[in-house]
Amino acid sequence: MKNNTTVSTTYIPLEKFHIVPITGLTPESLKYSAKKTIRDREKIPHTTKLNILAKSLGIKGGFANYEKEFEEKLKPFMSKHNLHKRVNLLEHKYRGMRLGYTQFNHQQVSERLFYSKGQMPSKLFTGHDFDFSGVFAWDMHDLYEVLAKDKYLENIFIQKLHIKLFCDDSFELDKYIEAMKGHYFVDFNEERFKELLSLDLNTKIPLTKRRTDNLPSFFDSASNNLNEASTQTAEYEEVMVSISDLIIISNMFEIGGCYNLLGNNLTNFYDHAFGLDVEVYYENSMSSDESEVYIKSAQFLQKILNQRFQQSNKGWVNVIPYNENLIFLSDDNGNFDFVIKNQRDKVFTHQIYGDYLKRADIPSFIEDYRFKRWEYFNYKGNREFDSHLAEQHYYANGGLTKNYPGQHVILQNYYETSGDYIIESRSSNKHLHGFKKIKLTEKELMVSELITIDELNDFLHKNHEYFATRKGDSLPPLNSECDKDLAATCTFYDVLAYISWAEKETNVPLRLLAYDEYLAVRDNDLGTNASFKSGGYMTFYTPNGKQYPNHPPYMSQSDFDALTLRFPEDLTNFEKNGLEFIDSNFFAEWLLEGVSIRSASLTSFYGDDHVLRASGPRDCTGKYKGVKTGFRLCYELSK
């Protein structure tokens, strides 16, 4: 059991990138919050911050009016609704495996209540005092154990027959039973099988479960008391479990798509007659019959889950609006929580790459920073619902799971399509020396050859502060070739810092090729060494020049960092659209999406077809896999 008396801090985003933390609603608490404002570059007067806080809480007339309303209206309102002690009414007290039952956060609840169409619910299930540590904590091993003594129950729930029976029109029970008789069961009792399958979902049946509190722990087993622990006998107890609970447990991996705050799910308005939004997504290639079963199955589980939660008051909170910007949540014991319109749960981090890259070294083409900053400070809406729509939009427009680019990427693309977020147009009419003009379907790109060791060394020499503080694989052992015109090897963060510097040098909005652009430039053609067995291997050397015949054995990180990795003497290139590409599967190029693509085979960092999804570490050059990773630049020509 977890004590959920710890309250969370609410963050209110202001203009000019200021953030105010709120821990309470009293005037004194708000004054303290104003003093603790997380300020960006520009100053903001204390009085201005207080007035903004009052407005954020739905009170007009500035902070002076808030002080008056707090005493005359807000305090009496809280007393009337039995709101006496603030606790975290979203945190689960009784936690089990929690697989699928993720705790909601305050921003998520706030956006569901303030930015959803339709009537405001009066009840919301947060799971705060619902017992997730009992039957709901069972895993598949527990399920097999309790069902093992009854082959009919085991078959019904392990084969998920309720789902097939209620959701799949093509499922024929009689044919299934005949198959059971002929291949799996001896003396099959059809009458009992059908009787168990037709039980009401609320029916509870007795099952025998091993008592976990009497089993030896891992620490007992690992200690000197091993023999004593092993002599302990397991004790069993009878537990009454409903059919609906067994269905939920047997579908535990699908529950995550049903336990959400989309639509009226987990509210007093949930309509049992018709399933609402479920987080179920599929590629266009899935047949309509398959997708219908997929959706109906999730909606069936969602219905059972809602019915299960509505059997008691446990886990539910009352939703009590004070005004258009402030809503209280309460239990029936005098405890309360609150959410504020357009609140945030976390402080915005300007250093989106942590210690790897300073904000000043982020090049202009990195949309991640602009998008995350816009979403935090400017966007007002229901992000959970938006993410749901973004997933649907991704797959509806031909998106594939094998190249799933990440939720934040498809959310940004969705906002771009909807017109909410506008990317800055970046192009140039300059024709830089050494760049080749490439015509694609809807644009013209200027693309460079691979950046050389000489060019990388020039950057590092002129940016010695970056070189001295950078993190990741050591660069000198990876760029120790005698021929400095060979391709440089570096991490993705090195690439970003290089481009940021090169933009200032050239006054051109440089960037990397995107995955689809890279394939277009290559005409999707592979190199002659596309097979991983066809050569092009890089060679490891010790600091004193000794060559390893194969990949070196395991050694300490410092010893491995000291090893040099060099191109083979018989390295070959091939030409596509006037550009040179290295014909080796052990050389890769960094792409705009922050992933690398192997040059000869056009495969991912891990050697499969999932280039956008199977991304290697960005602070890695590929050295530990015997791979060198370089990069080339490009920019879009103005039309």
C-alpha positions as CSV (number, residue, x, y, z in Angstrom):
1,M,0.0,0.0,0.0
2,K,1.3,3.5,-0.9
3,N,0.3,6.6,1.1
4,N,-0.9,9.1,-1.5
5,T,-0.8,12.2,0.7
6,T,2.0,13.7,-1.2
7,V,0.6,16.4,-3.5
8,S,2.0,17.3,-6.8
9,T,3.2,20.7,-8.1
10,T,1.2,22.3,-10.9
11,Y,3.0,24.4,-13.4
12,I,1.4,27.3,-15.3
13,P,3.2,28.4,-18.6
14,L,3.4,32.1,-19.2
15,E,4.4,34.2,-22.1
16,K,8.1,34.8,-22.8
17,F,8.8,31.2,-21.6
18,H,8.2,31.8,-17.9
19,I,6.8,29.1,-15.7
20,V,5.0,29.5,-12.3
21,P,4.8,26.5,-9.9
22,I,1.6,26.2,-7.9
23,T,1.3,24.0,-4.8
24,G,-1.8,25.5,-3.2
25,L,-4.7,27.9,-3.7
26,T,-4.4,30.3,-0.7
27,P,-3.2,33.8,-1.4
28,E,-0.1,33.2,0.7
29,S,0.7,30.1,-1.4
30,L,0.3,32.0,-4.6
31,K,2.6,34.7,-3.4
32,Y,5.2,32.1,-2.7
33,S,4.6,30.6,-6.2
34,A,5.2,34.0,-7.8
35,K,8.5,34.3,-6.0
36,K,9.5,30.8,-7.3
37,T,8.7,31.6,-10.9
38,I,11.1,29.9,-13.3
39,R,12.1,32.9,-15.3
40,D,13.6,32.9,-18.8
41,R,15.8,35.8,-20.1
42,E,13.3,38.7,-19.7
43,K,12.2,40.0,-16.3
44,I,8.6,39.9,-15.2
45,P,7.3,42.1,-12.3
46,H,6.0,40.3,-9.2
47,T,2.6,42.0,-9.4
48,T,2.2,40.9,-13.0
49,K,2.9,37.3,-12.0
50,L,0.2,37.5,-9.3
51,N,-2.3,39.0,-11.6
52,I,-1.6,36.2,-14.2
53,L,-2.0,33.6,-11.5
54,A,-5.4,35.0,-10.5
55,K,-6.5,35.0,-14.2
56,S,-5.2,31.4,-14.6
57,L,-7.5,30.4,-11.8
58,G,-10.5,32.0,-13.4
59,I,-10.6,35.1,-11.3
60,K,-11.0,38.5,-13.0
61,G,-9.8,41.8,-11.6
62,G,-6.3,40.9,-10.6
63,F,-4.8,39.3,-7.5
64,A,-6.5,41.8,-5.1
65,N,-9.8,40.5,-6.3
66,Y,-8.6,36.9,-5.9
67,E,-7.7,37.5,-2.2
68,K,-11.3,38.8,-1.7
69,E,-12.9,36.0,-3.6
70,F,-10.9,33.4,-1.8
71,E,-12.2,34.5,1.5
72,E,-15.8,35.2,0.5
73,K,-16.5,32.5,-2.1
74,L,-13.8,29.9,-2.5
75,K,-13.4,28.9,1.1
76,P,-17.2,28.6,1.7
77,F,-17.4,26.6,-1.6
78,M,-14.7,24.2,-0.3
79,S,-16.5,23.8,3.0
80,K,-19.8,23.2,1.4
81,H,-18.4,20.3,-0.7
82,N,-16.4,18.8,2.2
83,L,-13.0,19.7,0.6
84,H,-10.8,19.7,3.7
85,K,-7.5,18.0,3.1
86,R,-5.5,18.0,-0.2
87,V,-4.1,14.6,-1.3
88,N,-3.1,13.1,-4.6
89,L,-6.3,11.5,-5.8
90,L,-4.6,10.2,-8.9
91,E,-1.9,8.1,-7.3
92,H,-2.7,4.4,-6.8
93,K,-2.6,3.3,-3.2
94,Y,-2.8,-0.4,-3.9
95,R,-0.4,-1.2,-6.7
96,G,-0.1,-4.5,-8.4
97,M,1.8,-5.2,-11.6
98,R,0.0,-2.2,-13.0
99,L,0.4,-3.6,-16.5
100,G,-1.9,-1.4,-18.5
101,Y,-3.2,0.5,-15.5
102,T,-0.9,3.5,-15.7
103,Q,-1.5,6.3,-13.3
104,F,-3.0,9.3,-14.9
105,N,-1.3,12.6,-14.3
106,H,-2.9,15.9,-13.4
107,Q,-2.2,17.5,-16.8
108,Q,-3.9,14.5,-18.5
109,V,-7.0,14.8,-16.3
110,S,-7.1,18.6,-16.7
111,E,-7.0,18.4,-20.4
112,R,-9.7,15.7,-20.4
113,L,-12.0,17.8,-18.3
114,F,-11.3,21.3,-19.8
115,Y,-10.7,20.5,-23.5
116,S,-13.2,17.7,-24.3
117,K,-16.5,18.2,-26.1
118,G,-19.7,17.3,-24.4
119,Q,-21.1,17.5,-20.9
120,M,-18.7,17.6,-17.9
121,P,-18.7,14.2,-16.0
122,S,-19.6,14.2,-12.3
123,K,-17.5,11.1,-11.6
124,L,-14.1,10.0,-12.9
125,F,-12.2,6.8,-12.3
126,T,-8.6,7.5,-11.3
127,G,-8.0,4.2,-9.5
128,H,-6.6,6.1,-6.4
129,D,-8.0,3.6,-3.8
130,F,-9.0,0.7,-6.1
131,D,-7.2,-2.6,-5.2
132,F,-4.9,-3.3,-8.1
133,S,-2.8,-5.6,-5.8
134,G,-5.3,-8.5,-5.7
135,V,-6.6,-10.4,-8.6
136,F,-5.7,-7.6,-11.0
137,A,-2.0,-8.2,-10.1
138,W,-2.0,-11.7,-11.4
139,D,0.2,-12.4,-14.3
140,M,-0.1,-15.2,-16.9
141,H,1.8,-17.6,-14.7
142,D,-0.8,-17.1,-12.0
143,L,-3.6,-17.5,-14.5
144,Y,-2.2,-20.8,-15.8
145,E,-1.8,-22.0,-12.2
146,V,-5.3,-21.4,-11.0
147,L,-6.8,-22.8,-14.2
148,A,-4.6,-25.9,-14.5
149,K,-7.0,-28.1,-12.5
150,D,-9.9,-27.5,-14.9
151,K,-9.0,-28.2,-18.5
152,Y,-12.3,-26.6,-19.7
153,L,-11.7,-23.3,-17.9
154,E,-8.1,-23.3,-19.0
155,N,-9.1,-23.7,-22.6
156,I,-11.8,-21.0,-22.4
157,F,-9.6,-18.3,-21.0
158,I,-6.2,-19.1,-22.5
159,Q,-7.8,-19.3,-25.9
160,K,-9.8,-16.1,-25.2
161,L,-13.1,-17.7,-26.3
162,H,-15.2,-14.9,-25.0
163,I,-13.5,-12.5,-27.3
164,K,-14.0,-14.8,-30.3
165,L,-17.6,-15.5,-29.4
166,F,-18.7,-11.9,-28.9
167,C,-16.5,-10.1,-31.4
168,D,-15.6,-12.4,-34.3
169,D,-18.6,-13.2,-36.6
170,S,-16.5,-15.8,-38.4
171,F,-16.0,-17.9,-35.2
172,E,-18.1,-21.0,-35.1
173,L,-18.4,-22.6,-31.7
174,D,-19.7,-25.9,-32.9
175,K,-16.7,-26.4,-35.2
176,Y,-14.4,-25.4,-32.5
177,I,-15.9,-28.0,-30.1
178,E,-15.6,-30.7,-32.8
179,A,-11.9,-29.9,-33.2
180,M,-11.5,-30.1,-29.4
181,K,-13.1,-33.5,-29.4
182,G,-11.0,-34.8,-32.3
183,H,-7.6,-33.5,-31.4
184,Y,-7.2,-32.2,-27.9
185,F,-9.6,-33.7,-25.4
186,V,-10.4,-37.2,-24.3
187,D,-14.0,-37.7,-23.0
188,F,-14.9,-34.1,-23.9
189,N,-17.9,-33.0,-21.9
190,E,-19.6,-30.6,-24.3
191,E,-22.5,-29.8,-21.9
192,R,-20.1,-28.6,-19.2
193,F,-17.9,-26.7,-21.6
194,K,-20.9,-24.8,-23.0
195,E,-22.2,-24.2,-19.5
196,L,-19.0,-22.6,-18.3
197,L,-18.7,-20.5,-21.5
198,S,-22.2,-19.2,-21.0
199,L,-21.9,-18.1,-17.4
200,D,-22.8,-14.5,-16.7
201,L,-19.7,-12.3,-16.7
202,N,-20.4,-11.3,-13.1
203,T,-20.5,-14.9,-11.9
204,K,-17.8,-15.7,-9.4
205,I,-16.2,-19.1,-9.4
206,P,-13.9,-20.7,-6.8
207,L,-10.3,-21.2,-7.7
208,T,-7.3,-22.5,-5.8
209,K,-4.4,-20.1,-5.5
210,R,-1.0,-20.5,-3.9
211,R,-0.5,-18.1,-1.0
212,T,2.4,-15.8,-2.1
213,D,2.9,-14.5,1.4
214,N,4.2,-18.0,2.6
215,L,6.6,-18.6,-0.3
216,P,10.4,-18.1,0.2
217,S,11.7,-14.8,-1.1
218,F,14.6,-14.4,-3.5
219,F,16.7,-13.2,-0.6
220,D,15.9,-16.3,1.4
221,S,16.8,-18.5,-1.5
222,A,20.1,-16.6,-2.1
223,S,21.1,-16.6,1.6
224,N,22.6,-19.3,3.8
225,N,19.1,-20.3,4.8
226,L,18.6,-21.9,1.3
227,N,17.9,-25.4,2.7
228,E,15.5,-24.0,5.3
229,A,13.7,-22.0,2.7
230,S,13.4,-24.9,0.3
231,T,11.7,-27.0,3.0
232,Q,8.8,-24.6,3.3
233,T,5.6,-25.9,1.8
234,A,3.4,-23.8,-0.3
235,E,0.0,-23.2,1.2
236,Y,-3.1,-22.7,-0.9
237,E,-6.3,-20.7,-0.5
238,E,-9.6,-20.6,-2.2
239,V,-10.4,-17.3,-4.0
240,M,-13.6,-16.3,-5.6
241,V,-13.0,-14.7,-9.0
242,S,-15.5,-13.4,-11.5
243,I,-15.6,-14.4,-15.1
244,S,-15.1,-10.8,-16.1
245,D,-11.9,-10.6,-14.0
246,L,-10.6,-13.7,-15.7
247,I,-11.3,-12.2,-19.1
248,I,-9.4,-9.0,-18.1
249,I,-6.4,-11.0,-16.8
250,S,-6.2,-13.2,-19.8
251,N,-6.2,-10.1,-22.0
252,M,-3.8,-8.1,-19.8
253,F,-1.6,-7.1,-22.8
254,E,-4.6,-5.5,-24.6
255,I,-5.9,-3.7,-21.5
256,G,-3.6,-0.7,-22.1
257,G,-5.6,0.3,-25.2
258,C,-8.8,0.4,-23.1
259,Y,-7.6,2.1,-19.9
260,N,-7.6,5.7,-21.0
261,L,-9.4,9.1,-20.7
262,L,-10.6,9.2,-24.3
263,G,-14.2,10.2,-24.7
264,N,-16.5,9.2,-21.8
265,N,-14.3,6.2,-20.9
266,L,-13.9,5.8,-17.1
267,T,-16.6,8.4,-16.4
268,N,-20.2,8.2,-15.2
269,F,-21.3,8.8,-18.8
270,Y,-19.8,5.7,-20.2
271,D,-22.3,4.0,-22.5
272,H,-22.3,0.2,-22.1
273,A,-24.3,-0.3,-25.2
274,F,-21.6,1.0,-27.5
275,G,-17.8,1.0,-27.0
276,L,-16.1,4.3,-27.3
277,D,-12.6,5.2,-28.4
278,V,-10.0,2.5,-27.9
279,E,-6.3,2.9,-28.6
280,V,-6.2,0.3,-31.4
281,Y,-4.2,1.0,-34.5
282,Y,-3.4,-1.0,-37.6
283,E,-1.9,-0.7,-41.0
284,N,-3.9,-0.1,-44.2
285,S,-3.0,-3.6,-45.3
286,M,-5.2,-5.2,-42.6
287,S,-8.5,-6.4,-44.1
288,S,-11.7,-4.7,-43.0
289,D,-12.9,-8.0,-41.4
290,E,-9.7,-8.2,-39.4
291,S,-9.7,-4.6,-38.3
292,E,-13.4,-4.9,-37.3
293,V,-12.6,-7.8,-35.0
294,Y,-9.6,-6.0,-33.6
295,I,-11.7,-2.9,-32.7
296,K,-14.7,-4.9,-31.4
297,S,-12.4,-7.0,-29.2
298,A,-10.9,-3.9,-27.6
299,Q,-14.3,-2.3,-27.1
300,F,-15.6,-5.5,-25.5
301,L,-12.7,-5.4,-23.0
302,Q,-13.3,-1.7,-22.4
303,K,-16.9,-2.4,-21.6
304,I,-16.0,-5.2,-19.2
305,L,-13.4,-3.0,-17.5
306,N,-15.9,-0.1,-17.1
307,Q,-18.5,-2.4,-15.7
308,R,-16.0,-3.9,-13.3
309,F,-14.9,-0.5,-12.0
310,Q,-18.5,0.6,-11.6
311,Q,-19.3,-2.2,-9.2
312,S,-18.0,-0.1,-6.3
313,N,-17.0,3.4,-5.4
314,K,-13.4,2.4,-5.1
315,G,-11.1,4.4,-7.4
316,W,-13.7,7.0,-8.3
317,V,-13.5,10.7,-7.6
318,N,-16.2,13.4,-7.7
319,V,-15.7,16.1,-10.3
320,I,-16.6,19.5,-8.8
321,P,-16.1,22.6,-11.1
322,Y,-15.6,25.9,-9.3
323,N,-15.4,28.0,-12.4
324,E,-14.2,27.7,-16.0
325,N,-10.6,27.4,-15.0
326,L,-10.6,25.5,-11.7
327,I,-12.0,22.0,-11.0
328,F,-11.8,20.1,-7.7
329,L,-11.7,16.3,-7.4
330,S,-12.8,14.7,-4.1
331,D,-13.4,11.4,-2.5
332,D,-16.1,10.9,0.2
333,N,-13.8,11.3,3.1
334,G,-13.0,15.0,3.0
335,N,-9.9,14.6,0.8
336,F,-9.6,16.7,-2.3
337,D,-7.3,17.5,-5.3
338,F,-7.6,20.1,-8.0
339,V,-6.7,20.7,-11.7
340,I,-6.3,24.0,-13.5
341,K,-7.0,24.7,-17.1
342,N,-3.9,24.7,-19.3
343,Q,-1.7,23.4,-16.5
344,R,1.5,21.4,-17.0
345,D,2.9,18.6,-14.8
346,K,6.6,19.2,-15.6
347,V,9.0,22.1,-16.1
348,F,10.0,22.7,-19.7
349,T,13.6,21.6,-20.4
350,H,15.3,23.8,-22.9
351,Q,18.3,21.5,-23.0
352,I,16.4,18.8,-25.0
353,Y,19.6,16.9,-25.5
354,G,20.8,17.1,-21.9
355,D,24.5,17.3,-21.4
356,Y,25.2,16.2,-25.0
357,L,24.5,19.5,-26.7
358,K,24.0,23.1,-25.5
359,R,21.0,25.0,-26.8
360,A,23.4,27.3,-28.7
361,D,24.8,24.3,-30.6
362,I,21.4,23.1,-31.9
363,P,21.1,23.8,-35.7
364,S,18.0,25.5,-37.2
365,F,16.7,22.3,-38.9
366,I,16.1,20.6,-35.6
367,E,12.4,21.0,-35.3
368,D,12.2,19.0,-32.0
369,Y,13.1,22.0,-29.9
370,R,10.7,24.5,-31.6
371,F,7.9,22.0,-31.5
372,K,8.4,21.0,-27.9
373,R,8.6,24.6,-26.9
374,W,5.5,25.5,-28.9
375,E,3.5,22.5,-27.5
376,Y,4.5,23.5,-23.9
377,F,4.0,27.2,-24.0
378,N,1.5,27.8,-26.8
379,Y,-0.7,24.8,-27.5
380,K,-4.0,24.4,-25.5
381,G,-5.8,21.2,-26.0
382,N,-6.3,17.5,-25.1
383,R,-3.0,15.9,-25.9
384,E,-4.1,12.4,-25.1
385,F,-6.9,12.7,-27.6
386,D,-4.7,14.4,-30.1
387,S,-2.2,11.6,-29.8
388,H,-4.9,9.1,-30.5
389,L,-6.0,11.0,-33.6
390,A,-2.3,11.3,-34.6
391,E,-1.9,7.5,-34.5
392,Q,-5.0,7.0,-36.6
393,H,-3.8,9.6,-39.1
394,Y,-0.3,8.0,-39.3
395,Y,-1.7,4.5,-40.2
396,A,-4.5,5.9,-42.4
397,N,-1.9,7.6,-44.5
398,G,0.1,4.4,-45.1
399,G,2.3,4.5,-42.0
400,L,4.0,1.2,-41.2
401,T,4.9,-0.3,-37.8
402,K,8.3,-1.3,-39.0
403,N,9.2,2.3,-39.6
404,Y,7.2,3.9,-36.7
405,P,9.2,7.1,-36.1
406,G,8.0,7.7,-32.5
407,Q,4.9,9.2,-30.9
408,H,6.3,12.8,-30.7
409,V,7.1,12.7,-34.5
410,I,3.7,11.6,-35.6
411,L,2.0,14.0,-33.2
412,Q,4.0,16.9,-34.7
413,N,3.1,15.7,-38.2
414,Y,-0.6,15.6,-37.2
415,Y,-0.5,19.2,-35.9
416,E,1.2,20.2,-39.1
417,T,-1.5,18.6,-41.1
418,S,-4.3,20.2,-39.0
419,G,-2.6,23.6,-39.4
420,D,-2.0,24.0,-35.6
421,Y,1.7,23.9,-36.0
422,I,3.6,25.6,-38.8
423,I,7.2,24.7,-39.7
424,E,9.4,27.6,-40.7
425,S,10.3,27.5,-44.3
426,R,14.1,27.1,-44.7
427,S,15.7,27.4,-48.1
428,S,18.4,29.3,-49.9
429,N,19.1,30.4,-53.5
430,K,22.9,30.0,-52.9
431,H,24.8,27.3,-54.8
432,L,27.6,26.2,-52.4
433,H,30.8,24.8,-53.8
434,G,31.0,21.0,-53.7
435,F,27.2,20.5,-53.5
436,K,25.3,18.6,-56.2
437,K,21.8,19.7,-57.3
438,I,19.3,16.9,-57.0
439,K,15.8,17.2,-58.3
440,L,13.2,15.3,-56.2
441,T,9.4,15.2,-56.8
442,E,8.4,18.5,-55.1
443,K,11.7,20.2,-54.4
444,E,15.3,20.7,-55.4
445,L,18.1,19.8,-53.0
446,M,21.7,20.7,-52.9
447,V,23.6,17.7,-51.5
448,S,27.2,17.4,-50.5
449,E,29.6,14.5,-50.6
450,L,30.4,12.8,-47.3
451,I,32.1,15.2,-44.8
452,T,35.8,14.3,-44.7
453,I,38.2,13.8,-41.8
454,D,39.9,17.0,-42.7
455,E,36.6,18.9,-42.6
456,L,35.7,17.5,-39.2
457,N,39.1,18.2,-37.8
458,D,38.8,21.8,-39.0
459,F,35.5,22.2,-37.1
460,L,36.9,20.6,-33.9
461,H,40.0,22.9,-34.1
462,K,37.8,26.0,-34.4
463,N,35.4,24.8,-31.7
464,H,37.8,23.5,-29.1
465,E,35.4,24.2,-26.3
466,Y,32.8,21.8,-27.8
467,F,35.6,19.2,-28.4
468,A,36.8,19.5,-24.8
469,T,33.3,18.9,-23.3
470,R,31.6,16.6,-25.8
471,K,30.4,13.1,-24.8
472,G,30.3,9.8,-26.7
473,D,32.9,7.7,-28.5
474,S,36.4,9.2,-28.7
475,L,36.9,10.7,-32.1
476,P,40.7,10.6,-32.8
477,P,40.9,6.8,-32.9
478,L,38.0,6.7,-35.3
479,N,39.5,9.3,-37.6
480,S,43.1,8.2,-37.7
481,E,43.3,7.4,-41.4
482,C,46.4,8.5,-43.3
483,D,44.1,9.8,-46.1
484,K,42.2,12.7,-44.5
485,D,39.9,12.9,-47.5
486,L,38.1,9.8,-46.4
487,A,34.7,10.1,-44.7
488,A,34.8,11.3,-41.1
489,T,33.2,9.2,-38.3
490,C,31.2,10.9,-35.5
491,T,28.1,10.8,-33.3
492,F,24.8,12.3,-34.1
493,Y,25.5,15.1,-31.6
494,D,28.8,15.9,-33.3
495,V,26.8,16.2,-36.5
496,L,24.4,18.7,-35.0
497,A,27.2,20.8,-33.6
498,Y,29.0,20.7,-36.9
499,I,25.9,21.8,-38.8
500,S,25.2,24.6,-36.3
501,W,28.7,25.9,-36.9
502,A,28.6,25.5,-40.7
503,E,25.3,27.4,-40.9
504,K,26.9,30.4,-39.3
505,E,29.9,30.0,-41.7
506,T,27.8,29.8,-44.9
507,N,24.6,31.6,-43.9
508,V,22.7,28.7,-45.4
509,P,20.1,26.5,-43.6
510,L,22.0,23.3,-43.8
511,R,20.6,20.0,-42.6
512,L,20.8,16.2,-43.1
513,L,18.9,14.2,-45.7
514,A,15.7,12.7,-44.5
515,Y,15.1,9.0,-44.8
516,D,12.8,9.3,-47.8
517,E,15.1,11.8,-49.5
518,Y,18.1,9.5,-49.0
519,L,16.3,6.7,-50.6
520,A,15.2,8.9,-53.5
521,V,18.8,10.2,-54.1
522,R,19.9,6.5,-54.1
523,D,17.0,5.5,-56.4
524,N,16.6,2.8,-53.7
525,D,19.6,0.9,-55.2
526,L,21.8,-1.3,-53.1
527,G,25.6,-1.5,-53.3
528,T,27.4,-4.6,-54.6
529,N,28.4,-5.4,-51.0
530,A,24.9,-5.3,-49.6
531,S,25.3,-8.7,-48.1
532,F,26.9,-8.7,-44.7
533,K,29.2,-11.5,-45.8
534,S,30.4,-9.7,-48.9
535,G,33.2,-7.7,-47.4
536,G,33.8,-4.1,-46.6
537,Y,34.7,-4.9,-43.0
538,M,36.4,-2.2,-40.9
539,T,39.6,-3.2,-39.1
540,F,40.5,-2.7,-35.4
541,Y,44.0,-1.8,-34.3
542,T,45.6,-1.5,-30.9
543,P,47.3,1.9,-30.0
544,N,50.7,0.3,-30.9
545,G,49.5,-0.8,-34.3
546,K,48.6,-4.5,-33.8
547,Q,45.7,-5.6,-36.0
548,Y,42.8,-7.6,-34.8
549,P,41.8,-10.3,-37.3
550,N,38.2,-10.0,-36.1
551,H,36.1,-8.0,-33.7
552,P,38.2,-7.5,-30.5
553,P,37.3,-9.5,-27.3
554,Y,35.5,-7.8,-24.4
555,M,37.7,-5.3,-22.6
556,S,37.2,-2.2,-20.4
557,Q,35.6,0.9,-21.9
558,S,38.7,2.9,-21.7
559,D,40.8,0.2,-23.5
560,F,38.1,-0.1,-26.2
561,D,38.0,3.7,-26.7
562,A,41.7,3.6,-27.3
563,L,41.4,1.2,-30.2
564,T,41.5,2.6,-33.7
565,L,38.9,1.6,-36.3
566,R,40.0,2.0,-39.9
567,F,38.6,1.5,-43.4
568,P,39.7,-1.6,-45.3
569,E,42.5,-1.1,-47.9
570,D,40.2,-2.3,-50.7
571,L,37.4,0.2,-49.9
572,T,35.3,1.0,-52.9
573,N,32.6,3.6,-53.7
574,F,29.7,3.7,-56.2
575,E,28.0,6.7,-57.8
576,K,24.3,7.6,-57.7
577,N,23.0,10.9,-59.1
578,G,26.5,12.3,-59.3
579,L,27.3,11.6,-55.6
580,E,29.7,9.0,-54.1
581,F,28.5,6.4,-51.7
582,I,30.7,3.9,-49.7
583,D,30.1,0.3,-50.8
584,S,30.2,-1.3,-47.4
585,N,27.6,-2.5,-44.9
586,F,29.9,-1.4,-42.1
587,F,29.7,2.2,-43.0
588,A,26.5,4.1,-42.2
589,E,25.2,7.7,-42.7
590,W,23.3,9.8,-40.2
591,L,19.8,11.0,-41.3
592,L,17.6,13.9,-40.4
593,E,15.5,11.7,-38.1
594,G,18.4,11.0,-35.8
595,V,18.9,7.4,-37.1
596,S,21.6,5.9,-39.3
597,I,21.3,3.9,-42.5
598,R,23.9,1.4,-43.7
599,S,25.4,2.5,-46.9
600,A,25.5,-0.6,-49.0
601,S,22.3,-2.4,-47.9
602,L,20.1,0.6,-46.9
603,T,19.3,-1.2,-43.6
604,S,19.1,0.0,-40.1
605,F,21.8,0.4,-37.4
606,Y,20.9,-3.2,-36.4
607,G,20.9,-4.5,-39.9
608,D,17.2,-4.9,-40.4
609,D,14.7,-3.1,-42.6
610,H,13.3,-0.9,-39.8
611,V,15.5,2.1,-40.3
612,L,13.4,4.7,-38.6
613,R,12.4,2.4,-35.7
614,A,15.6,0.5,-35.1
615,S,17.8,3.4,-34.1
616,G,21.1,3.0,-32.4
617,P,22.4,5.3,-29.6
618,R,22.9,8.9,-30.8
619,D,26.1,9.2,-28.7
620,C,27.6,6.2,-30.5
621,T,29.5,6.1,-33.8
622,G,28.8,2.4,-34.4
623,K,32.3,1.5,-33.2
624,Y,31.1,-1.3,-30.9
625,K,29.5,-3.0,-33.9
626,G,32.6,-2.5,-36.1
627,V,30.8,0.3,-38.0
628,K,31.8,3.8,-38.9
629,T,29.1,6.4,-39.2
630,G,29.5,9.6,-41.2
631,F,27.3,12.2,-42.7
632,R,26.7,14.5,-45.7
633,L,24.9,17.9,-45.7
634,C,22.1,19.2,-47.8
635,Y,19.8,22.2,-48.1
636,E,16.7,23.1,-50.1
637,L,16.8,25.4,-53.0
638,S,14.4,28.3,-53.0
639,K,11.7,28.0,-55.6
